[in-house]
Amino acid sequence: MGVAALAWRRAAGARERARRSEDSAEAQELLAARTTRAKMRDVHLSVAASHRRVAARHLSSARLQESFARRLAETARRRDPRPLFMTGVAEACGVRSAALTLVGHDHAQLAVAASDDTSRAAQELEFILEEGPVRDAMDRRGPIVATGPSMIETRWPGYGPELVGLGLEFVLAVPLEATRDQCLGALTLYESRPRPMGYGACAEVAEALTHTVLLGPDPEPELYGGTDHRDTVHQAAGAHSVRMGGSVQDALAVIKARAFAEGVSTEAIAQRVLADSGELF
């Protein structure tokens, strides 16, 4: 099955699941209307609200899949490179750039998917400096907003000036909460100008990404090839740790420091490590 056909199939499945959740919500609301017991009415209405939240997630997921499928068709017609799934996420949230970051229990980035070079660079900086909105959103388990250069630079003394240097003056990070006790990472949105933004629509997209795209009944955790697991970087850290007789974490820290000092990506440094360039360290 082609990628576009797969996206359309997933969209259709998400819409069907949304329909079933809406039907279940309506059934609960009918039961609430018929009962004379206040406590039972509240129970039915609470269950109905839960079904409607699930339906909203599935509808949001369907729209993201459909947007991606349409972009695939457009780029194929023009013979352009394949579009990124996260470009549609940024569009759905009404922002210039967006990145989805998956994080381990120690807050280390496991994978990142970005909508463009700007959001990719912003996440690379957070990976190197180990400071920024993703970490804060996970620690707080709630949205993190910083708007305007002074607020961004004050909130993140190391990361903030670098983010502003990318031409970004607005950032909103929403945690990807799989359960009450598990947070997978964060969805981060970026803009080039300070702006007010409603949290609700972005939270709905984040929930759709978490519960239907990443973990749902028909998941696509690689985002159609748009997810970077930093395999080269981790491979280079392992190789350098063996070469120098240190820990992998120390080797990774050296790679990050060298990348920041030279103003290049950790991927570029990693490639040099794997090429066994002696002048690196």
Number of C-alpha atoms within 10 A of each C-alpha: 7 6 12 18 12 14 23 19 18 22 25 18 18 26 21 16 19 24 17 16 21 20 16 18 24 17 15 21 20 15 17 21 12 10 12 10 9 10 11 13 19 13 15 21 20 16 17 24 17 15 21 21 18 23 25 21 26 31 25 26 30 27 20 24 26 20 20 26 22 15 19 23 14 14 13 13 9 9 10 10 9 16 20 20 24 23 22 22 30 23 15 16 21 15 17 18 27 31 26 28 24 22 20 12 11 6 18 13 22 18 17 24 25 27 23 16 10 20 25 18 17 25 26 21 24 21 20 21 16 17 18 24 28 31 21 19 23 23 12 11 19 16 20 19 20 22 20 16 20 13 14 24 19 13 16 16 12 16 22 25 18 19 26 18 12 13 15 25 23 24 25 22 30 28 30 30 19 15 10 7 7 12 20 20 30 29 31 28 25 25 20 17 15 15 12 9 14 8 14 10 14 23 20 21 25 27 26 25 26 26 20 24 25 19 14 16 13 14 15 16 16 16 17 17 12 17 19 15 16 16 13 18 22 20 17 26 25 19 18 24 17 13 11 10 10 12 14 18 13 14 22 22 15 18 27 25 16 18 20 16 9 9 10 14 18 26 19 13 23 25 15 15 22 16 10 14 11 8 7 10 10
